[in-house]
Amino acid sequence: MSQLQPAPQTQAEVDAARPLSIPPDQVLDMDEATWYAKIYRGEHMPQLTLRAVGMGSFLGFFLAFTNLYIGLKTGWGLGVAITACILSFAIWNVLLKVGLAKTPMTILETNCMQSTASAAGYATGGTMVSAIAALLMLSATEANPQGAHLPVPVLVAWTFFLAVLGTVLAIPMKRNLINHERLKFPSGTAAAVTLQSLYSEGEQAIKKARVLMWSAIFGAIFPLLLELPLRTTPEGKVGLLPADLKIFDWLPARGSHVVDGKVEQFKPSDWTMVFDNNPVMIAAGAIVGMRVSIYMLLGSLALIFAVGPIAYEAEWMSPVTNTTIRAASAPYKAWKEIGLWLGVPIMVSSGLLGFAFQWRTILRAFQGFGRKSGGQDSETEALVARTEVPFSWFAVGGLFSGAGVIITAHAYFDVPWFYGVLAVGMTFFLALVACRATGESDITPVGAMGKIMQLTYGALIPQSTTANLMTASITASAAGSAADLLNDLKSGYLLGANPRRQFLAQFAGIFSGTAATVMGFYLLVPNAEALNGSGGTAPKFPAPAAQAWKAVAEVFKNGLENMHPMHQQAIVVGLVIGAVLLVVETFSPKNVKPYLPSATGIGLGLILPFQYPFAMLIGAGIAWFWNRKNAAQAEDYLVPISAGVIAGVSIMGVLVAVLNNLVLA
């Protein structure tokens, strides 16, 4: 049986493919036999069509820029499945009206489309905003502050093999976690509900898409105004609008320095306390919410008015360089020279302890893996054999992608082949745990997975920061890709889709996603100064996830004894703060938890320049106010508006980078 199918050609075929009358929430508790009897739409229902894969690859290509951009800004990744569904539905309706499409795309085609888009826009970019960005920062030196990029073929191979590995790792987990245990996978369930509503309330979906498109156009204006060098100044050509505004310089700031023999007080803007004119972080804050955003700002203010000034005054004679150094050499560097060593341990200890507290989830992951369900009739088992992804695909795909990862790691990242084999083997078991956590809580502990690998290889190969970063990248990226596929398969399961065809749709998205993320990374980050900053300016992309990975790798390489004493103290204090916050949150009543300090928020606030947490709090405040005034309207339009602004800024940001680097350079 051919897996690729023809699209519906007649109205009768379209009508036969209409959504089921059974809503997704009623499918959640059905056992496998009932699902095949009542929900499965059959082998001939169109879903894996060229137009579905083509639309998913097209949208995923551009949405990959969105996640790359926002990931380099905040360290977070945004799910693209729902955004892709809304855009695809609206675009296809336009194509129908102008006569470029003959029949509507069915709900199962759109489901396959969102799998392709999700693989391209989300599952391929994780390593770029963490390990790869950290590697570029580590390559920068005083003699060469721009650092050195990896060769294009290496980065393409690494991104592609990791995405394939993560995708095939989900194969042996799917039937157990989705069919048998019926874990909810909340994001996948939400995508199924969205698709069902799109096809039952088409006019509302078109309104959301229209709002998203106008928001994207609004967002796209800002890279043109901020980043195209169209205005000439004594310092050179700059954008029509300044990147930021020094609106806080009327406030007092701590610390002083000597300029031309005179003592001058620092201004708040010297500590990166400015207003960012780019709205992308405001949009991100609207999605993230008040709790995290408030504590991000509090962490940033603590750095500016307490930790940073103390670090600026803390001098120490380095035994390595035999020179006197400060814990923070300049105010604008405080976030990465002292804030990093306090903020990262807060997030690491909180993340790892939180992962340890999920010991029941970990235990269930290993107890449940490979368990056979009993009592299935022969007809159901025959359907399973024809529809589920065969284990042979896992074996062949795992050998292919695993070998690709091991060879690339050995040839270009100095990872001995036997340690590469160990990393791939550990990845399977850690991905199993991560996928179960995603199914139960909608939280994929990618950060914890990466840190476990960094700690493991920090002990095995402490002298190599490259090996430390790239082995952790294997686990974090593959676990993220596997969890992403299972979310999509859950969506398809609730709608009656064929899992084998949906797997192929997901696999198809890897190609456009690899192309987009690699190209986007080189364009957005032409050199390490885009991540580290230069002169007295904050970096365009602070890459907090990469900063955290880089910090852990450096600790193992240099040893605590060679670090500034204040950095050592900050690590200990941060580990304690993170652990205490996690314990308090874990054992507090549910109604109290929303008001407790966020370890993630405080940690991120310490390792980001001030303008980013401030902008995010503005966005979170707008979202909070809107929800108070009109909750129904906010529920309908908040995410489309925010996603539209982020997409517009990031996609136009890439296009402007093309102009700046290749045309106007």
C-alpha positions in Angstrom: 0.0 0.0 0.0 1.4 3.4 -1.0 1.8 5.8 1.9 1.5 8.9 -0.2 -2.2 9.6 -1.1 -4.0 11.6 -3.7 -5.9 14.7 -2.5 -9.7 14.6 -2.6 -11.0 15.5 -6.1 -14.7 15.7 -5.6 -17.1 17.2 -3.1 -18.3 13.7 -2.2 -14.7 12.8 -1.2 -14.4 16.0 0.8 -17.7 15.3 2.6 -16.5 11.8 3.5 -13.4 13.3 5.1 -15.3 15.7 7.4 -14.5 15.6 11.1 -16.0 13.0 13.3 -19.0 14.0 15.5 -17.1 12.6 18.5 -15.0 15.5 20.1 -11.4 14.9 21.0 -12.0 15.0 24.7 -14.3 12.0 24.5 -11.5 10.0 22.7 -9.0 10.5 25.5 -10.3 7.6 27.7 -11.0 5.1 24.9 -9.0 1.9 24.8 -7.2 0.8 21.7 -9.8 -1.6 20.4 -12.6 1.0 20.9 -10.4 3.5 19.1 -10.0 1.3 16.0 -13.7 0.5 16.0 -15.1 4.1 16.5 -12.4 6.7 15.7 -9.9 5.4 13.2 -10.8 6.8 9.8 -9.4 4.0 7.7 -6.5 3.4 5.4 -8.0 5.2 2.4 -8.9 8.5 4.1 -6.7 11.2 2.6 -4.1 12.7 5.0 -0.5 12.2 3.7 -0.8 14.2 0.5 1.7 16.3 -1.4 -0.2 19.4 -0.7 -0.3 18.7 3.0 3.4 18.0 3.2 4.2 21.0 0.9 2.1 23.4 3.0 3.7 22.1 6.2 7.2 22.4 4.8 6.5 25.9 3.5 5.0 27.2 6.8 7.5 25.3 8.9 10.4 26.8 7.0 9.3 30.3 8.0 8.1 29.4 11.5 11.6 27.9 12.1 13.0 31.5 11.9 10.4 32.4 14.6 11.7 29.8 17.0 15.3 30.5 16.2 14.8 34.2 16.8 12.9 33.9 20.0 15.1 31.1 21.3 18.2 33.2 20.8 16.5 36.0 22.7 14.9 34.1 25.6 16.1 30.5 25.5 12.5 29.3 25.1 10.9 27.5 22.1 7.4 28.1 21.1 5.1 25.4 19.7 4.2 26.1 16.1 1.5 23.5 15.5 -1.6 25.6 16.3 -0.2 28.6 14.5 0.5 26.5 11.5 -3.1 25.1 11.6 -4.6 28.6 11.6 -2.4 29.9 8.9 -2.8 26.8 6.7 -6.6 26.9 7.0 -6.7 30.6 6.1 -4.2 30.3 3.2 -6.0 27.3 1.7 -9.4 29.2 1.8 -7.8 32.1 -0.1 -6.4 29.6 -2.7 -9.9 28.1 -3.1 -11.4 31.6 -3.6 -8.9 32.6 -6.3 -9.2 29.2 -8.0 -5.6 27.9 -7.3 -7.0 25.0 -5.2 -9.8 22.7 -6.3 -10.9 21.2 -3.0 -10.5 22.1 0.7 -7.8 20.4 2.7 -9.3 17.8 4.9 -8.9 17.8 8.7 -6.5 14.8 8.5 -4.5 16.5 5.8 -4.2 19.6 8.0 -3.2 17.3 10.8 -0.4 15.9 8.7 0.5 19.4 7.6 0.9 20.5 11.3 3.2 17.5 11.9 5.4 18.6 9.0 5.4 22.2 10.1 6.1 21.3 13.7 9.1 19.2 12.8 10.5 22.0 10.6 9.6 24.9 12.9 10.3 23.4 16.3 12.1 20.1 16.4 15.2 21.0 14.4 16.2 24.2 16.1 16.9 23.2 19.7 20.6 22.6 19.3 21.1 25.9 17.5 20.0 28.1 20.5 21.9 26.0 23.0 25.0 24.0 22.2 25.9 25.5 18.8 25.5 29.1 20.1 27.6 28.2 23.2 30.3 26.7 21.0 30.5 29.9 18.9 30.8 32.0 22.1 33.6 29.8 23.3 35.5 30.3 20.1 35.7 34.0 20.7 38.9 35.4 22.1 40.4 38.8 22.8 42.4 38.5 19.6 39.4 37.3 17.7 36.2 38.5 19.4 34.1 37.4 16.4 34.9 33.7 16.9 34.5 31.1 14.3 31.4 29.4 12.9 31.2 25.7 12.3 31.5 24.8 8.6 28.1 24.6 6.9 28.2 20.8 6.1 29.0 20.0 9.7 26.2 22.1 11.0 23.7 20.7 8.5 24.8 17.1 9.2 24.6 17.6 13.0 21.1 19.2 12.9 19.7 16.7 10.5 21.0 13.6 12.3 19.8 14.8 15.7 16.3 15.5 14.3 16.1 12.1 12.7 17.4 10.4 15.9 14.7 12.1 18.0 12.0 11.3 15.5 12.8 7.6 15.4 13.3 7.3 19.1 9.6 8.1 19.5 8.6 5.0 17.5 8.9 2.3 20.2 7.3 4.7 22.8 4.2 5.7 20.9 1.8 2.7 21.3 2.6 2.3 25.0 2.2 6.0 26.0 -0.7 7.0 23.7 -2.7 3.8 22.8 -2.3 1.9 26.0 -1.6 4.3 28.9 -3.5 7.1 27.1 -1.4 9.9 28.5 -2.9 13.3 27.7 0.0 15.1 26.0 -1.8 18.4 26.6 -0.3 20.3 23.7 -1.3 17.5 21.3 -4.8 17.5 22.7 -5.0 21.3 22.3 -3.9 21.0 18.7 -6.7 18.4 18.0 -9.3 20.6 19.7 -8.1 23.5 17.6 -8.4 21.5 14.4 -11.9 20.3 15.3 -13.0 23.9 16.0 -11.4 25.2 12.7 -13.5 22.8 10.7 -16.7 23.5 12.7 -16.2 27.2 13.1 -14.4 28.2 9.9 -15.4 31.9 10.1 -13.8 32.3 13.5 -10.6 30.6 12.3 -10.4 33.0 9.4 -10.8 36.0 11.8 -7.9 34.6 14.0 -5.8 34.2 10.9 -6.5 37.7 9.7 -5.5 39.0 13.2 -2.3 37.0 13.1 -1.4 38.3 9.6 -1.9 41.9 10.5 0.1 41.4 13.7 2.9 39.9 11.6 2.9 42.9 9.2 3.1 45.2 12.2 6.0 43.2 13.7 7.8 43.1 10.3 8.0 46.9 10.3 10.5 47.0 13.2 13.5 45.1 11.7 13.2 47.5 8.7 13.3 50.5 11.0 15.8 49.2 13.5 18.3 47.2 11.6 18.5 48.5 8.0 21.5 51.0 7.9 19.6 53.8 6.3 20.6 56.8 8.5 24.1 58.3 8.6 25.6 59.4 11.9 29.1 60.4 13.0 29.5 56.8 14.2 28.4 55.3 10.8 25.2 54.1 9.3 22.5 53.0 11.6 18.8 52.2 11.5 16.1 54.9 11.2 15.1 54.1 14.8 17.6 53.6 17.7 17.7 50.0 19.0 16.8 51.3 22.5 15.9 54.4 24.5 17.7 55.5 27.7 14.5 56.4 29.5 15.7 55.4 33.0 18.8 57.6 33.2 17.0 60.0 35.5 17.2 57.3 38.2 20.2 56.9 40.4 22.6 54.0 39.8 25.3 52.4 41.9 29.0 52.5 41.1 31.4 54.9 39.5 34.5 54.9 37.2 37.2 57.3 36.2 36.9 59.1 32.9 39.7 61.5 31.9 40.9 61.8 35.4 37.4 62.5 36.8 35.1 60.2 38.8 31.8 59.8 37.1 28.8 57.9 38.5 27.4 55.1 36.4 24.0 55.7 34.8 21.2 53.1 34.6 21.8 52.7 30.9 25.4 51.6 31.7 23.9 48.6 33.4 21.7 47.9 30.2 18.7 49.5 31.9 17.1 50.8 28.7 13.8 50.3 26.8 14.0 48.0 23.8 12.3 49.4 20.8 11.8 45.9 19.3 8.3 44.6 20.3 9.2 40.9 20.0 9.9 40.5 23.7 6.6 42.2 24.6 4.8 39.6 22.5 6.8 36.8 24.1 5.9 38.1 27.6 2.2 38.1 26.7 2.5 34.3 26.1 4.9 33.5 29.1 2.7 35.2 31.7 3.0 37.4 34.8 4.6 35.1 37.3 7.7 34.3 35.3 8.0 37.9 33.9 7.7 39.6 37.3 10.5 37.5 38.8 12.6 37.9 35.7 12.5 41.7 36.2 13.1 41.3 40.0 16.2 39.2 39.2 17.4 41.8 36.7 16.9 44.6 39.2 18.8 42.6 41.9 21.7 42.3 39.5 21.7 46.0 38.6 21.3 47.4 42.1 23.0 44.8 44.3 24.9 41.9 42.8 26.4 43.8 39.9 27.9 46.8 41.8 29.3 44.5 44.5 30.9 42.4 41.7 32.4 45.5 40.0 34.2 46.3 43.2 35.4 42.8 43.9 39.0 42.5 42.7 41.1 39.3 42.7 44.6 38.3 41.6 44.2 35.4 39.1 46.8 32.7 39.5 46.4 31.8 35.8 47.0 35.2 34.3 48.7 36.8 37.3 46.6 39.9 36.8 44.0 41.6 38.9 40.5 41.1 37.7 37.0 42.1 38.8 34.0 39.7 39.2 32.3 42.1 36.7 34.7 44.1 34.6 32.1 46.6 33.4 28.4 47.3 34.2 27.2 46.2 30.7 28.9 42.9 31.2 27.5 42.2 34.6 24.7 39.9 33.3 27.2 37.5 31.8 30.1 37.9 34.2 28.4 37.6 37.6 24.7 37.2 36.9 25.5 34.1 34.9 27.2 32.4 37.8 24.2 33.1 40.1 21.3 32.6 37.7 22.5 29.4 36.0 23.0 27.5 39.2 19.5 28.6 40.3 18.0 27.1 37.2 20.2 24.0 37.2 19.5 23.0 40.8 15.8 23.7 40.4 15.6 21.8 37.2 17.6 18.7 38.3 15.9 18.6 41.7 12.5 18.9 40.1 13.4 16.1 37.7 14.4 14.0 40.7 11.1 14.7 42.4 9.5 13.1 39.3 10.9 9.7 40.3 7.5 8.1 40.0 7.3 9.3 36.4 10.8 8.0 35.8 9.9 4.6 37.3 6.8 4.3 35.2 8.7 5.2 32.1 10.9 2.1 32.5 8.2 -0.2 33.9 5.9 0.6 31.0 8.3 0.5 28.1 7.8 -2.5 25.9 4.8 -3.8 27.9 2.4 -5.7 25.7 -1.3 -5.2 26.0 -3.3 -8.3 26.5 -6.6 -9.5 25.2 -6.5 -7.8 21.8 -8.5 -9.6 19.1 -6.9 -10.7 15.9 -8.7 -8.0 13.9 -7.3 -5.2 16.1 -3.8 -6.7 16.0 -4.0 -6.9 12.2 -5.0 -3.2 12.1 -2.1 -2.4 14.4 0.3 -4.1 12.1 -0.9 -2.1 9.1 -1.1 1.3 10.8 1.5 1.6 13.5 5.1 2.5 12.6 7.0 -0.8 12.3 9.8 -1.5 14.6 12.1 -2.1 11.6 11.8 1.7 10.9 13.1 2.4 14.4 16.0 -0.1 13.9 17.1 1.2 10.5 16.5 4.9 11.4 18.2 4.5 14.7 21.3 2.9 13.2 21.4 5.5 10.4 21.0 8.6 12.6 22.9 7.2 15.5 25.9 6.4 13.3 25.7 9.8 11.7 25.7 11.5 15.2 28.6 9.4 16.4 30.7 9.9 13.3 30.1 13.7 13.2 30.8 14.0 17.0 34.0 12.0 16.6 35.3 13.8 13.5 34.5 17.4 14.3 33.8 17.7 18.1 36.6 15.5 19.5 34.2 13.0 21.1 35.8 9.5 21.2 33.6 7.1 19.3 32.9 4.9 22.4 31.7 8.0 24.3 29.6 8.8 21.3 28.0 5.4 21.5 27.4 5.9 25.2 25.8 9.3 24.6 23.4 7.8 22.0 22.5 4.9 24.3 21.9 7.2 27.3 19.8 9.4 25.0 17.3 6.7 24.4 16.6 6.1 28.1 16.6 9.9 28.9 14.3 10.6 26.0 11.9 7.9 27.2 11.7 9.7 30.6 11.3 13.1 28.9 8.5 11.9 26.6 6.6 10.5 29.6 7.0 13.8 31.4 5.6 15.6 28.4 2.6 13.2 28.2 1.8 13.7 31.9 2.6 17.4 32.4 3.2 19.0 29.0 6.7 19.9 30.2 9.6 18.4 28.4 12.6 18.6 30.7 15.1 19.2 27.9 17.2 21.4 30.2 17.5 18.7 32.8 18.3 16.1 30.2 21.1 18.3 28.8 22.5 19.0 32.3 22.6 15.3 33.2 24.7 14.7 30.1 26.9 17.7 30.8 27.5 16.4 34.3 28.2 12.9 33.0 30.7 14.1 30.4 32.2 16.7 32.6 33.3 13.8 34.8 34.4 11.6 31.8 36.1 14.3 29.6 36.5 17.4 31.8 39.2 19.0 29.6 36.9 19.3 26.6 34.2 21.9 26.6 33.3 21.0 23.0 32.7 17.3 23.9 30.7 18.4 27.0 28.4 20.7 24.9 27.9 18.4 22.0 27.1 15.2 23.9 24.6 17.1 25.9 23.2 18.4 22.6 22.5 14.9 21.5 20.2 14.1 24.4 18.5 17.5 24.6 17.8 17.8 20.9 16.7 14.2 20.4 14.5 14.2 23.5 12.8 17.4 22.3 12.2 16.0 18.8 10.8 12.8 20.2 8.4 14.6 22.5 7.3 16.9 19.7 6.4 13.9 17.5 4.4 12.2 20.3 2.5 15.4 20.8 1.6 15.4 17.1 0.8 11.7 17.1 -1.5 12.3 20.0 -3.3 15.0 18.0 -3.7 12.6 15.1 -4.9 9.8 17.5 -7.7 11.9 18.8 -8.8 12.7 15.2 -8.6 9.1 13.9 -5.4 9.6 11.8 -3.1 6.9 10.5 0.1 7.0 12.7 2.4 5.6 10.1 1.5 8.3 7.6 1.7 11.0 10.3 5.2 9.8 11.2 6.2 10.2 7.5 4.8 13.7 7.5 6.9 14.6 10.6 10.0 13.1 9.0 9.4 15.2 5.8 9.5 18.4 7.9 13.1 17.7 9.0 14.5 18.6 5.6 13.0 22.1 5.4 13.6 22.7 9.1 17.3 21.8 8.8 17.7 24.2 5.9 15.8 27.0 7.7 17.6 26.8 11.0 21.1 26.5 9.6 20.6 29.3 7.2 18.8 31.4 9.8 21.6 30.9 12.4 24.3 32.0 10.0 22.3 35.1 9.0 21.1 36.2 12.4 24.4 35.4 14.1 27.1 36.3 11.6 29.7 36.1 14.4 30.1 35.7 18.2 29.7 39.4 18.9 25.9 39.0 18.1 25.9 36.7 21.2 28.6 38.3 23.4 28.0 42.0 22.6 30.7 44.5 21.7 31.9 47.8 23.0 29.5 49.0 25.6 26.4 47.5 24.0 24.4 44.5 24.9 24.3 41.7 22.4 21.5 41.5 19.9 20.9 37.9 21.0 21.9 37.1 24.6 21.1 33.4 24.1 20.4 32.6 27.8 20.2 28.8 27.1 23.6 28.9 25.4 25.0 31.0 28.3 23.9 28.3 30.7 25.4 25.5 28.7 28.6 27.4 28.2 28.9 28.1 32.0 28.6 24.5 33.0 31.1 23.4 30.4 33.6 26.0 31.6 33.3 25.0 35.2 34.4 21.4 34.4 37.2 22.6 32.1 38.7 25.3 34.4 37.9 23.9 37.8 36.3 26.0 40.6 39.6 26.8 42.1 40.6 28.9 39.1 37.4 31.0 39.2 37.0 34.4 40.8 36.1 33.8 44.5 32.8 35.8 44.0 31.9 33.5 41.1 32.5 30.5 43.3 30.3 32.0 46.1 27.6 32.8 43.5 27.5 29.2 42.3 27.0 27.9 45.8 24.4 30.5 46.7 22.6 29.9 43.4 22.4 26.2 43.9 21.0 26.7 47.4 18.4 29.3 46.2 17.3 27.1 43.3 16.9 24.0 45.6 15.0 26.0 48.3 12.6 27.6 45.7 11.9 24.2 44.2 11.2 22.5 47.5 8.9 25.3 48.7 7.0 25.2 45.4 6.7 21.4 45.4 5.3 21.1 48.9 3.1 24.2 48.9 -0.7 24.1 48.4 -1.9 24.4 44.8 -3.6 27.7 45.5 -0.4 29.2 46.8 2.0 28.1 44.0 1.0 30.8 41.5 2.3 33.5 43.9 5.6 31.8 44.8 8.9 33.1 43.4 9.8 31.4 40.1 13.3 29.9 40.0 13.2 30.0 36.2 12.2 33.7 36.2 14.8 34.8 38.7 17.5 32.8 37.0 16.7 34.2 33.6 16.5 37.7 34.9 20.0 37.4 36.2 21.5 36.2 32.9 19.6 38.6 30.5 20.2 42.3 29.9 17.5 44.4 31.6 15.6 45.5 28.5 14.4 41.9 27.8 12.8 41.1 31.2 11.3 44.7 31.2 9.7 44.3 27.8 8.4 40.8 28.7 6.7 42.2 31.8 5.0 44.9 29.7 3.6 42.1 27.5 2.6 40.0 30.5 0.9 43.0 32.0 -1.1 43.7 28.8 -2.2 40.1 28.6 -3.2 40.1 32.3 -5.2 43.3 31.9 -6.9 42.0 28.7 -7.9 38.8 30.4 -9.4 40.8 33.3 -11.4 43.0 31.0 -12.5 40.4 28.4 -11.4 36.9 29.1 -13.2 35.3 26.1 -11.8 37.8 23.6 -8.3 37.4 25.1 -8.5 33.6 24.8 -9.4 33.9 21.1 -6.9 36.6 20.0 -4.0 36.9 22.5 -2.0 34.0 21.1 -2.6 34.9 17.4 -1.6 38.5 18.0 1.5 37.5 20.0 2.5 34.8 17.6 2.0 37.1 14.6 4.2 39.8 16.1 6.9 37.3 16.8 6.7 35.7 13.4 6.7 39.1 11.6 9.8 40.4 13.6 11.7 37.1 13.2 11.0 36.4 9.5 11.7 40.0 8.5 14.7 40.0 10.8 16.2 37.1 8.7 15.4 39.0 5.5 17.0 42.1 6.8 20.1 40.1 7.8 20.3 38.8 4.2 20.3 42.4 3.0 22.8 43.6 5.6 25.2 40.7 5.2 25.0 39.9 1.5 23.8 43.1 -0.3 24.6 46.2 1.9 27.8 44.9 3.4 
